[in-house]
Amino acid sequence: MSTPPKGKLPLPELAELKRRREKIVMVTAYDAPGARFAEDAGVDVILVGDTAAMVVLGHPGTTPVTMDEMIFLTRTVSRAARHPIVVGDMPFGSFQVSDEKALENAVRFVKEAGADAVKLEGAGPMVSRVRTIVEAGIPVMGHVGLTPQSATILGGFKTQGKTAEAARRLVDDALALEEAGAFSVVLEAVPAPVAAEVTSRLSVPTIGIGAGRDCDGQVLVYHDLLGLTEGHLPRFVKRYANLSREIRDALEAYADEVRSGTFPEDEHTYEMPGNELERFLSSSTPSTTSTSAQT
Ligand code: KIV
């Protein structure tokens, strides 16, 4: 899509898309160029994910990223994204402690970072966080299944909801989040039939990542889908480009050309009028001469 529609996508439009069985496109982004590319591609929702901890900040997991870091990154995205809904991902420690703390931090995402909504992981005690934030007027996206912030408790980065009991709990959790006012729920790494069941039971849209094709929308991490992430990738990632190869080739070519003197060429350098150059050269005294003249 070359010309995205003007103005912010109204949040209720996501539910309309579900009703019309039109897929919702969500992608993560962490800076202004990423947001611009996503907007120009016609993406509906940009998530400033706490995956920033890994793909941008170089941590091995998502838990170390701070509120201040997430606010900084979200601000750069919301500055550039005029049409897509910008969702700020609440980092570990910013909402687990209490409803009050969760609301305080959700407000920061809106006030300081220009986010349109926030996302938080989990159900159970987190359902009351969702309710509190929504009651204060801030839209919340839920997230169940594999919730990386609690990966240790879940036994690692593993598919969730694989037994009948676990699948049932997952459906109940998603329903509880909807009942608390979540406008959408992310389903991460759950078997496709379970995601399909959740999607049919919820009136708000589900956004899948490793949850099959029956979800109302899909999300992938920007660096994963563009091939910027190197090393192991989860099974659910599809690479649409191999940018890390392109970047490495370009940087190596640049380094070679600087060292060989091939870069810069004439087309990369500035001229000055010939008479000015002559006047400049005749008026300038080499510094070595002036130094030796003084001694
Ligand atoms: O932080 C993130 O990028 C996410 C997506 C993977 C859904 O939560």
py3Dmol code that shows the C-alpha trace and the ligand (Angstrom):
import py3Dmol

protein = """\
ATOM      1  CA  MET A   1       0.000   0.000   0.000  1.00  0.00           C
ATOM      2  CA  SER A   2       1.562   3.326  -1.022  1.00  0.00           C
ATOM      3  CA  THR A   3      -0.790   5.957   0.402  1.00  0.00           C
ATOM      4  CA  PRO A   4      -2.051   4.999   3.836  1.00  0.00           C
ATOM      5  CA  PRO A   5      -5.388   6.522   4.862  1.00  0.00           C
ATOM      6  CA  LYS A   6      -5.073   9.829   6.705  1.00  0.00           C
ATOM      7  CA  GLY A   7      -5.641  10.101  10.448  1.00  0.00           C
ATOM      8  CA  LYS A   8      -5.432   7.626  13.286  1.00  0.00           C
ATOM      9  CA  LEU A   9      -7.161   4.281  12.804  1.00  0.00           C
ATOM     10  CA  PRO A  10     -10.082   4.389  15.272  1.00  0.00           C
ATOM     11  CA  LEU A  11      -9.692   1.657  17.894  1.00  0.00           C
ATOM     12  CA  PRO A  12     -13.258   0.251  17.379  1.00  0.00           C
ATOM     13  CA  GLU A  13     -12.269  -0.399  13.755  1.00  0.00           C
ATOM     14  CA  LEU A  14     -10.275  -3.429  14.982  1.00  0.00           C
ATOM     15  CA  ALA A  15     -13.467  -5.089  16.233  1.00  0.00           C
ATOM     16  CA  GLU A  16     -15.123  -4.146  12.932  1.00  0.00           C
ATOM     17  CA  LEU A  17     -12.304  -5.852  11.046  1.00  0.00           C
ATOM     18  CA  LYS A  18     -12.945  -8.990  13.099  1.00  0.00           C
ATOM     19  CA  ARG A  19     -16.663  -8.768  12.389  1.00  0.00           C
ATOM     20  CA  ARG A  20     -15.966  -8.432   8.671  1.00  0.00           C
ATOM     21  CA  ARG A  21     -13.433 -11.292   8.862  1.00  0.00           C
ATOM     22  CA  GLU A  22     -10.684  -9.008   7.591  1.00  0.00           C
ATOM     23  CA  LYS A  23      -7.268  -9.761   9.046  1.00  0.00           C
ATOM     24  CA  ILE A  24      -5.543  -7.295  11.360  1.00  0.00           C
ATOM     25  CA  VAL A  25      -1.861  -6.631  10.689  1.00  0.00           C
ATOM     26  CA  MET A  26       0.352  -5.868  13.654  1.00  0.00           C
ATOM     27  CA  VAL A  27       4.130  -5.588  13.749  1.00  0.00           C
ATOM     28  CA  THR A  28       6.584  -4.419  16.360  1.00  0.00           C
ATOM     29  CA  ALA A  29       8.717  -1.309  15.849  1.00  0.00           C
ATOM     30  CA  TYR A  30      11.137   0.480  18.111  1.00  0.00           C
ATOM     31  CA  ASP A  31      12.129   3.663  16.285  1.00  0.00           C
ATOM     32  CA  ALA A  32      10.871   6.306  13.866  1.00  0.00           C
ATOM     33  CA  PRO A  33      12.098   4.691  10.613  1.00  0.00           C
ATOM     34  CA  GLY A  34      10.519   1.367  11.614  1.00  0.00           C
ATOM     35  CA  ALA A  35       7.252   3.126  12.404  1.00  0.00           C
ATOM     36  CA  ARG A  36       7.313   4.953   9.070  1.00  0.00           C
ATOM     37  CA  PHE A  37       7.974   1.756   7.113  1.00  0.00           C
ATOM     38  CA  ALA A  38       5.139   0.005   8.970  1.00  0.00           C
ATOM     39  CA  GLU A  39       2.745   2.868   8.365  1.00  0.00           C
ATOM     40  CA  ASP A  40       3.610   3.027   4.666  1.00  0.00           C
ATOM     41  CA  ALA A  41       3.042  -0.737   4.399  1.00  0.00           C
ATOM     42  CA  GLY A  42      -0.489  -0.241   5.715  1.00  0.00           C
ATOM     43  CA  VAL A  43       0.049  -1.904   9.089  1.00  0.00           C
ATOM     44  CA  ASP A  44      -2.939  -1.444  11.448  1.00  0.00           C
ATOM     45  CA  VAL A  45      -1.209  -1.710  14.829  1.00  0.00           C
ATOM     46  CA  ILE A  46       2.392  -1.076  15.854  1.00  0.00           C
ATOM     47  CA  LEU A  47       3.488  -2.717  19.079  1.00  0.00           C
ATOM     48  CA  VAL A  48       6.494  -1.202  20.784  1.00  0.00           C
ATOM     49  CA  GLY A  49       7.246  -4.578  22.304  1.00  0.00           C
ATOM     50  CA  ASP A  50       9.380  -5.298  25.320  1.00  0.00           C
ATOM     51  CA  THR A  51      11.240  -7.550  22.851  1.00  0.00           C
ATOM     52  CA  ALA A  52      13.174  -4.289  22.464  1.00  0.00           C
ATOM     53  CA  ALA A  53      15.183  -5.624  25.392  1.00  0.00           C
ATOM     54  CA  MET A  54      16.521  -8.368  23.115  1.00  0.00           C
ATOM     55  CA  VAL A  55      16.431  -7.051  19.566  1.00  0.00           C
ATOM     56  CA  VAL A  56      17.481  -3.463  20.291  1.00  0.00           C
ATOM     57  CA  LEU A  57      19.153  -3.344  23.692  1.00  0.00           C
ATOM     58  CA  GLY A  58      21.083  -6.622  23.509  1.00  0.00           C
ATOM     59  CA  HIS A  59      19.706  -8.383  26.594  1.00  0.00           C
ATOM     60  CA  PRO A  60      19.217 -12.166  26.568  1.00  0.00           C
ATOM     61  CA  GLY A  61      15.549 -11.848  27.661  1.00  0.00           C
ATOM     62  CA  THR A  62      12.793  -9.270  27.974  1.00  0.00           C
ATOM     63  CA  THR A  63      12.765  -8.694  31.746  1.00  0.00           C
ATOM     64  CA  PRO A  64      15.625  -6.146  32.054  1.00  0.00           C
ATOM     65  CA  VAL A  65      14.045  -3.386  29.942  1.00  0.00           C
ATOM     66  CA  THR A  66      12.907  -0.452  32.090  1.00  0.00           C
ATOM     67  CA  MET A  67       9.921   1.873  31.959  1.00  0.00           C
ATOM     68  CA  ASP A  68      12.173   4.792  31.010  1.00  0.00           C
ATOM     69  CA  GLU A  69      13.653   2.816  28.115  1.00  0.00           C
ATOM     70  CA  MET A  70      10.208   1.732  26.905  1.00  0.00           C
ATOM     71  CA  ILE A  71       8.929   5.311  27.144  1.00  0.00           C
ATOM     72  CA  PHE A  72      11.888   6.564  25.092  1.00  0.00           C
ATOM     73  CA  LEU A  73      11.370   3.939  22.377  1.00  0.00           C
ATOM     74  CA  THR A  74       7.591   4.351  22.289  1.00  0.00           C
ATOM     75  CA  ARG A  75       7.950   8.118  21.922  1.00  0.00           C
ATOM     76  CA  THR A  76      10.114   7.686  18.829  1.00  0.00           C
ATOM     77  CA  VAL A  77       7.471   5.394  17.296  1.00  0.00           C
ATOM     78  CA  SER A  78       4.425   7.504  18.118  1.00  0.00           C
ATOM     79  CA  ARG A  79       6.167  10.574  16.716  1.00  0.00           C
ATOM     80  CA  ALA A  80       6.360   8.889  13.301  1.00  0.00           C
ATOM     81  CA  ALA A  81       3.207   6.738  13.205  1.00  0.00           C
ATOM     82  CA  ARG A  82       0.197   8.852  12.303  1.00  0.00           C
ATOM     83  CA  HIS A  83      -2.239   6.156  11.161  1.00  0.00           C
ATOM     84  CA  PRO A  84      -1.496   2.864  12.963  1.00  0.00           C
ATOM     85  CA  ILE A  85      -2.579   2.395  16.562  1.00  0.00           C
ATOM     86  CA  VAL A  86       0.559   2.523  18.722  1.00  0.00           C
ATOM     87  CA  VAL A  87       0.598   0.082  21.640  1.00  0.00           C
ATOM     88  CA  GLY A  88       3.222   0.463  24.363  1.00  0.00           C
ATOM     89  CA  ASP A  89       4.233  -2.840  25.948  1.00  0.00           C
ATOM     90  CA  MET A  90       4.347  -2.622  29.740  1.00  0.00           C
ATOM     91  CA  PRO A  91       7.710  -4.029  30.834  1.00  0.00           C
ATOM     92  CA  PHE A  92       8.325  -6.529  33.605  1.00  0.00           C
ATOM     93  CA  GLY A  93       7.903  -4.885  37.015  1.00  0.00           C
ATOM     94  CA  SER A  94       5.798  -2.000  35.729  1.00  0.00           C
ATOM     95  CA  PHE A  95       2.390  -3.555  36.419  1.00  0.00           C
ATOM     96  CA  GLN A  96       2.762  -6.741  38.496  1.00  0.00           C
ATOM     97  CA  VAL A  97       3.069  -5.008  41.888  1.00  0.00           C
ATOM     98  CA  SER A  98      -0.370  -3.394  42.168  1.00  0.00           C
ATOM     99  CA  ASP A  99      -3.287  -1.951  40.217  1.00  0.00           C
ATOM    100  CA  GLU A 100      -2.172   1.550  41.247  1.00  0.00           C
ATOM    101  CA  LYS A 101       1.372   1.077  39.988  1.00  0.00           C
ATOM    102  CA  ALA A 102       0.043  -0.433  36.760  1.00  0.00           C
ATOM    103  CA  LEU A 103      -2.229   2.549  36.180  1.00  0.00           C
ATOM    104  CA  GLU A 104       0.542   5.019  36.984  1.00  0.00           C
ATOM    105  CA  ASN A 105       2.796   3.418  34.379  1.00  0.00           C
ATOM    106  CA  ALA A 106       0.036   3.064  31.791  1.00  0.00           C
ATOM    107  CA  VAL A 107      -0.586   6.804  32.167  1.00  0.00           C
ATOM    108  CA  ARG A 108       3.125   7.432  31.493  1.00  0.00           C
ATOM    109  CA  PHE A 109       2.846   5.516  28.209  1.00  0.00           C
ATOM    110  CA  VAL A 110       0.006   7.784  27.092  1.00  0.00           C
ATOM    111  CA  LYS A 111       1.220  11.106  28.511  1.00  0.00           C
ATOM    112  CA  GLU A 112       4.963  10.896  27.988  1.00  0.00           C
ATOM    113  CA  ALA A 113       5.237   8.489  25.062  1.00  0.00           C
ATOM    114  CA  GLY A 114       2.122   9.290  23.024  1.00  0.00           C
ATOM    115  CA  ALA A 115       0.916   5.670  23.009  1.00  0.00           C
ATOM    116  CA  ASP A 116      -2.684   5.018  22.016  1.00  0.00           C
ATOM    117  CA  ALA A 117      -2.922   1.884  24.164  1.00  0.00           C
ATOM    118  CA  VAL A 118      -0.854  -0.418  26.350  1.00  0.00           C
ATOM    119  CA  LYS A 119      -0.329  -4.169  26.395  1.00  0.00           C
ATOM    120  CA  LEU A 120       0.375  -6.295  29.428  1.00  0.00           C
ATOM    121  CA  GLU A 121       1.124  -9.980  29.849  1.00  0.00           C
ATOM    122  CA  GLY A 122      -0.871 -12.519  31.824  1.00  0.00           C
ATOM    123  CA  ALA A 123      -4.284 -13.147  33.317  1.00  0.00           C
ATOM    124  CA  GLY A 124      -5.258 -14.209  36.885  1.00  0.00           C
ATOM    125  CA  PRO A 125      -4.202 -11.306  39.144  1.00  0.00           C
ATOM    126  CA  MET A 126      -3.384  -9.244  36.034  1.00  0.00           C
ATOM    127  CA  VAL A 127      -7.053  -9.133  35.075  1.00  0.00           C
ATOM    128  CA  SER A 128      -7.687  -6.493  37.735  1.00  0.00           C
ATOM    129  CA  ARG A 129      -4.757  -4.446  36.317  1.00  0.00           C
ATOM    130  CA  VAL A 130      -6.508  -4.521  32.943  1.00  0.00           C
ATOM    131  CA  ARG A 131      -9.816  -3.462  34.493  1.00  0.00           C
ATOM    132  CA  THR A 132      -8.223  -0.607  36.450  1.00  0.00           C
ATOM    133  CA  ILE A 133      -6.364   0.786  33.433  1.00  0.00           C
ATOM    134  CA  VAL A 134      -9.393   0.491  31.134  1.00  0.00           C
ATOM    135  CA  GLU A 135     -11.618   2.182  33.724  1.00  0.00           C
ATOM    136  CA  ALA A 136      -9.164   5.082  33.698  1.00  0.00           C
ATOM    137  CA  GLY A 137      -9.755   5.412  29.957  1.00  0.00           C
ATOM    138  CA  ILE A 138      -6.644   3.737  28.571  1.00  0.00           C
ATOM    139  CA  PRO A 139      -7.193   0.875  26.110  1.00  0.00           C
ATOM    140  CA  VAL A 140      -5.453  -2.378  27.055  1.00  0.00           C
ATOM    141  CA  MET A 141      -4.361  -5.301  24.900  1.00  0.00           C
ATOM    142  CA  GLY A 142      -4.059  -8.602  26.777  1.00  0.00           C
ATOM    143  CA  HIS A 143      -1.448 -11.286  26.133  1.00  0.00           C
ATOM    144  CA  VAL A 144      -1.769 -14.964  27.064  1.00  0.00           C
ATOM    145  CA  GLY A 145      -0.171 -18.263  26.086  1.00  0.00           C
ATOM    146  CA  LEU A 146       3.592 -17.933  26.134  1.00  0.00           C
ATOM    147  CA  THR A 147       4.232 -14.800  28.168  1.00  0.00           C
ATOM    148  CA  PRO A 148       8.007 -14.245  27.931  1.00  0.00           C
ATOM    149  CA  GLN A 149       8.159 -12.140  31.124  1.00  0.00           C
ATOM    150  CA  SER A 150       7.227 -15.280  33.077  1.00  0.00           C
ATOM    151  CA  ALA A 151       9.113 -17.755  30.869  1.00  0.00           C
ATOM    152  CA  THR A 152      10.965 -19.186  33.887  1.00  0.00           C
ATOM    153  CA  ILE A 153       7.733 -20.159  35.635  1.00  0.00           C
ATOM    154  CA  LEU A 154       6.394 -21.552  32.353  1.00  0.00           C
ATOM    155  CA  GLY A 155       9.484 -23.762  32.062  1.00  0.00           C
ATOM    156  CA  GLY A 156      11.091 -21.806  29.219  1.00  0.00           C
ATOM    157  CA  PHE A 157       9.992 -20.489  25.844  1.00  0.00           C
ATOM    158  CA  LYS A 158       7.546 -23.330  25.272  1.00  0.00           C
ATOM    159  CA  THR A 159       4.225 -23.787  23.520  1.00  0.00           C
ATOM    160  CA  GLN A 160       1.365 -23.301  25.979  1.00  0.00           C
ATOM    161  CA  GLY A 161      -2.089 -24.870  26.191  1.00  0.00           C
ATOM    162  CA  LYS A 162      -1.081 -28.288  24.930  1.00  0.00           C
ATOM    163  CA  THR A 163      -3.160 -30.324  27.371  1.00  0.00           C
ATOM    164  CA  ALA A 164      -6.950 -30.181  27.502  1.00  0.00           C
ATOM    165  CA  GLU A 165      -6.800 -28.571  30.983  1.00  0.00           C
ATOM    166  CA  ALA A 166      -4.222 -25.993  29.961  1.00  0.00           C
ATOM    167  CA  ALA A 167      -6.182 -25.203  26.804  1.00  0.00           C
ATOM    168  CA  ARG A 168      -9.363 -24.730  28.861  1.00  0.00           C
ATOM    169  CA  ARG A 169      -7.505 -22.383  31.256  1.00  0.00           C
ATOM    170  CA  LEU A 170      -6.222 -20.405  28.304  1.00  0.00           C
ATOM    171  CA  VAL A 171      -9.750 -19.935  26.950  1.00  0.00           C
ATOM    172  CA  ASP A 172     -10.935 -18.858  30.412  1.00  0.00           C
ATOM    173  CA  ASP A 173      -8.029 -16.423  30.776  1.00  0.00           C
ATOM    174  CA  ALA A 174      -8.755 -14.814  27.429  1.00  0.00           C
ATOM    175  CA  LEU A 175     -12.453 -14.530  28.302  1.00  0.00           C
ATOM    176  CA  ALA A 176     -11.558 -12.923  31.648  1.00  0.00           C
ATOM    177  CA  LEU A 177      -9.367 -10.354  29.885  1.00  0.00           C
ATOM    178  CA  GLU A 178     -12.183  -9.523  27.471  1.00  0.00           C
ATOM    179  CA  GLU A 179     -14.606  -9.216  30.368  1.00  0.00           C
ATOM    180  CA  ALA A 180     -12.179  -6.828  32.116  1.00  0.00           C
ATOM    181  CA  GLY A 181     -12.273  -4.573  29.058  1.00  0.00           C
ATOM    182  CA  ALA A 182      -9.273  -5.607  26.925  1.00  0.00           C
ATOM    183  CA  PHE A 183      -9.825  -4.434  23.331  1.00  0.00           C
ATOM    184  CA  SER A 184      -7.761  -7.317  21.921  1.00  0.00           C
ATOM    185  CA  VAL A 185      -5.765 -10.311  23.131  1.00  0.00           C
ATOM    186  CA  VAL A 186      -2.412 -11.567  21.862  1.00  0.00           C
ATOM    187  CA  LEU A 187      -2.120 -15.365  21.739  1.00  0.00           C
ATOM    188  CA  GLU A 188       1.514 -16.444  21.693  1.00  0.00           C
ATOM    189  CA  ALA A 189       2.757 -19.958  20.961  1.00  0.00           C
ATOM    190  CA  VAL A 190      -0.468 -21.890  21.428  1.00  0.00           C
ATOM    191  CA  PRO A 191      -1.767 -24.776  19.309  1.00  0.00           C
ATOM    192  CA  ALA A 192      -3.795 -23.555  16.347  1.00  0.00           C
ATOM    193  CA  PRO A 193      -7.052 -25.324  17.395  1.00  0.00           C
ATOM    194  CA  VAL A 194      -6.889 -23.683  20.833  1.00  0.00           C
ATOM    195  CA  ALA A 195      -6.309 -20.257  19.275  1.00  0.00           C
ATOM    196  CA  ALA A 196      -9.223 -20.906  16.912  1.00  0.00           C
ATOM    197  CA  GLU A 197     -11.484 -21.723  19.854  1.00  0.00           C
ATOM    198  CA  VAL A 198     -10.421 -18.568  21.742  1.00  0.00           C
ATOM    199  CA  THR A 199     -10.953 -16.497  18.602  1.00  0.00           C
ATOM    200  CA  SER A 200     -14.481 -17.810  18.114  1.00  0.00           C
ATOM    201  CA  ARG A 201     -15.394 -17.297  21.799  1.00  0.00           C
ATOM    202  CA  LEU A 202     -14.137 -13.714  22.036  1.00  0.00           C
ATOM    203  CA  SER A 203     -15.913 -10.742  20.513  1.00  0.00           C
ATOM    204  CA  VAL A 204     -12.692  -8.713  20.615  1.00  0.00           C
ATOM    205  CA  PRO A 205      -9.958  -9.593  18.111  1.00  0.00           C
ATOM    206  CA  THR A 206      -7.194 -12.067  18.821  1.00  0.00           C
ATOM    207  CA  ILE A 207      -3.734 -11.369  17.448  1.00  0.00           C
ATOM    208  CA  GLY A 208      -1.663 -14.490  16.975  1.00  0.00           C
ATOM    209  CA  ILE A 209       2.050 -15.111  17.047  1.00  0.00           C
ATOM    210  CA  GLY A 210       2.691 -18.807  16.679  1.00  0.00           C
ATOM    211  CA  ALA A 211      -1.034 -19.417  17.096  1.00  0.00           C
ATOM    212  CA  GLY A 212      -2.132 -20.466  13.618  1.00  0.00           C
ATOM    213  CA  ARG A 213      -4.096 -18.793  10.864  1.00  0.00           C
ATOM    214  CA  ASP A 214      -7.502 -18.604  12.549  1.00  0.00           C
ATOM    215  CA  CYS A 215      -6.616 -15.654  14.763  1.00  0.00           C
ATOM    216  CA  ASP A 216      -8.159 -12.329  13.784  1.00  0.00           C
ATOM    217  CA  GLY A 217      -4.729 -10.874  13.127  1.00  0.00           C
ATOM    218  CA  GLN A 218      -1.037 -11.668  13.216  1.00  0.00           C
ATOM    219  CA  VAL A 219       1.999 -10.054  14.789  1.00  0.00           C
ATOM    220  CA  LEU A 220       5.688 -10.639  14.191  1.00  0.00           C
ATOM    221  CA  VAL A 221       8.766  -8.996  15.619  1.00  0.00           C
ATOM    222  CA  TYR A 222      10.216  -6.469  13.142  1.00  0.00           C
ATOM    223  CA  HIS A 223      13.790  -7.737  13.422  1.00  0.00           C
ATOM    224  CA  ASP A 224      12.688 -11.355  12.978  1.00  0.00           C
ATOM    225  CA  LEU A 225      10.559 -10.853   9.880  1.00  0.00           C
ATOM    226  CA  LEU A 226      13.162  -8.637   8.228  1.00  0.00           C
ATOM    227  CA  GLY A 227      16.013 -11.031   8.913  1.00  0.00           C
ATOM    228  CA  LEU A 228      17.852  -8.650  11.227  1.00  0.00           C
ATOM    229  CA  THR A 229      17.817 -11.205  14.028  1.00  0.00           C
ATOM    230  CA  GLU A 230      20.682 -13.665  13.712  1.00  0.00           C
ATOM    231  CA  GLY A 231      20.824 -17.142  15.208  1.00  0.00           C
ATOM    232  CA  HIS A 232      17.934 -19.302  16.323  1.00  0.00           C
ATOM    233  CA  LEU A 233      14.407 -18.158  15.554  1.00  0.00           C
ATOM    234  CA  PRO A 234      11.155 -19.666  16.826  1.00  0.00           C
ATOM    235  CA  ARG A 235       9.326 -21.960  14.387  1.00  0.00           C
ATOM    236  CA  PHE A 236       6.527 -19.409  14.008  1.00  0.00           C
ATOM    237  CA  VAL A 237       8.740 -16.742  12.431  1.00  0.00           C
ATOM    238  CA  LYS A 238       8.695 -16.253   8.693  1.00  0.00           C
ATOM    239  CA  ARG A 239      11.575 -14.201   7.282  1.00  0.00           C
ATOM    240  CA  TYR A 240      10.484 -11.819   4.536  1.00  0.00           C
ATOM    241  CA  ALA A 241      13.984 -10.402   3.955  1.00  0.00           C
ATOM    242  CA  ASN A 242      17.592 -11.007   4.888  1.00  0.00           C
ATOM    243  CA  LEU A 243      18.621  -7.531   6.008  1.00  0.00           C
ATOM    244  CA  SER A 244      21.438  -8.649   8.289  1.00  0.00           C
ATOM    245  CA  ARG A 245      23.235 -10.078   5.215  1.00  0.00           C
ATOM    246  CA  GLU A 246      22.669  -6.807   3.320  1.00  0.00           C
ATOM    247  CA  ILE A 247      23.908  -4.721   6.256  1.00  0.00           C
ATOM    248  CA  ARG A 248      26.998  -6.866   6.746  1.00  0.00           C
ATOM    249  CA  ASP A 249      27.830  -6.739   3.015  1.00  0.00           C
ATOM    250  CA  ALA A 250      27.349  -2.966   2.918  1.00  0.00           C
ATOM    251  CA  LEU A 251      29.486  -2.304   6.013  1.00  0.00           C
ATOM    252  CA  GLU A 252      32.261  -4.578   4.740  1.00  0.00           C
ATOM    253  CA  ALA A 253      32.243  -2.826   1.342  1.00  0.00           C
ATOM    254  CA  TYR A 254      32.381   0.581   3.076  1.00  0.00           C
ATOM    255  CA  ALA A 255      35.294  -0.465   5.300  1.00  0.00           C
ATOM    256  CA  ASP A 256      37.184  -1.860   2.267  1.00  0.00           C
ATOM    257  CA  GLU A 257      36.648   1.312   0.255  1.00  0.00           C
ATOM    258  CA  VAL A 258      37.732   3.630   3.070  1.00  0.00           C
ATOM    259  CA  ARG A 259      40.910   1.603   3.601  1.00  0.00           C
ATOM    260  CA  SER A 260      41.693   1.439  -0.124  1.00  0.00           C
ATOM    261  CA  GLY A 261      40.909   5.120  -0.688  1.00  0.00           C
ATOM    262  CA  THR A 262      38.133   4.302  -3.194  1.00  0.00           C
ATOM    263  CA  PHE A 263      35.657   6.223  -1.053  1.00  0.00           C
ATOM    264  CA  PRO A 264      34.947   9.113  -1.174  1.00  0.00           C
ATOM    265  CA  GLU A 265      34.877   9.715  -4.938  1.00  0.00           C
ATOM    266  CA  ASP A 266      34.540  13.102  -6.689  1.00  0.00           C
ATOM    267  CA  GLU A 267      30.734  12.856  -6.591  1.00  0.00           C
ATOM    268  CA  HIS A 268      30.854  12.725  -2.776  1.00  0.00           C
ATOM    269  CA  THR A 269      33.050  15.799  -2.323  1.00  0.00           C
ATOM    270  CA  TYR A 270      32.388  19.559  -2.416  1.00  0.00           C
ATOM    271  CA  GLU A 271      34.131  22.032  -4.751  1.00  0.00           C
ATOM    272  CA  MET A 272      34.824  25.711  -4.187  1.00  0.00           C
ATOM    273  CA  PRO A 273      35.172  28.465  -6.827  1.00  0.00           C
ATOM    274  CA  GLY A 274      38.660  28.424  -8.394  1.00  0.00           C
ATOM    275  CA  ASN A 275      39.465  32.063  -7.528  1.00  0.00           C
ATOM    276  CA  GLU A 276      38.464  31.530  -3.903  1.00  0.00           C
ATOM    277  CA  LEU A 277      40.631  28.443  -3.741  1.00  0.00           C
ATOM    278  CA  GLU A 278      43.581  30.401  -5.147  1.00  0.00           C
ATOM    279  CA  ARG A 279      43.059  33.240  -2.635  1.00  0.00           C
ATOM    280  CA  PHE A 280      42.703  30.700   0.161  1.00  0.00           C
ATOM    281  CA  LEU A 281      45.900  28.866  -0.748  1.00  0.00           C
ATOM    282  CA  SER A 282      47.961  32.029  -1.192  1.00  0.00           C
ATOM    283  CA  SER A 283      46.717  33.549   2.062  1.00  0.00           C
ATOM    284  CA  SER A 284      47.188  30.525   4.237  1.00  0.00           C
ATOM    285  CA  THR A 285      50.456  30.058   6.001  1.00  0.00           C
ATOM    286  CA  PRO A 286      51.379  26.448   6.798  1.00  0.00           C
ATOM    287  CA  SER A 287      51.213  26.061  10.548  1.00  0.00           C
ATOM    288  CA  THR A 288      54.636  24.378  10.643  1.00  0.00           C
ATOM    289  CA  THR A 289      56.163  27.505   9.032  1.00  0.00           C
ATOM    290  CA  SER A 290      54.544  29.847  11.520  1.00  0.00           C
ATOM    291  CA  THR A 291      55.619  27.651  14.425  1.00  0.00           C
ATOM    292  CA  SER A 292      59.225  27.545  13.219  1.00  0.00           C
ATOM    293  CA  ALA A 293      59.116  31.313  12.563  1.00  0.00           C
ATOM    294  CA  GLN A 294      58.264  31.903  16.203  1.00  0.00           C
ATOM    295  CA  THR A 295      61.079  29.767  17.513  1.00  0.00           C
TER     296      THR A 295
END
"""
ligand_1 = """\
8
KIV
O 7.236 -7.774 23.033
C 6.796 -8.209 21.961
O 7.345 -7.976 20.878
C 5.562 -8.994 22.017
C 5.124 -9.673 20.762
C 5.979 -10.820 20.476
C 3.687 -10.020 20.813
O 4.974 -9.105 23.037
"""
view = py3Dmol.view(width=600, height=400)
view.addModel(protein, "pdb")
view.setStyle({"model": 0}, {"cartoon": {"style": "trace"}})
view.addModel(ligand_1, "xyz")
view.setStyle({"model": 1}, {"stick": {}})
view.zoomTo()
view.show()
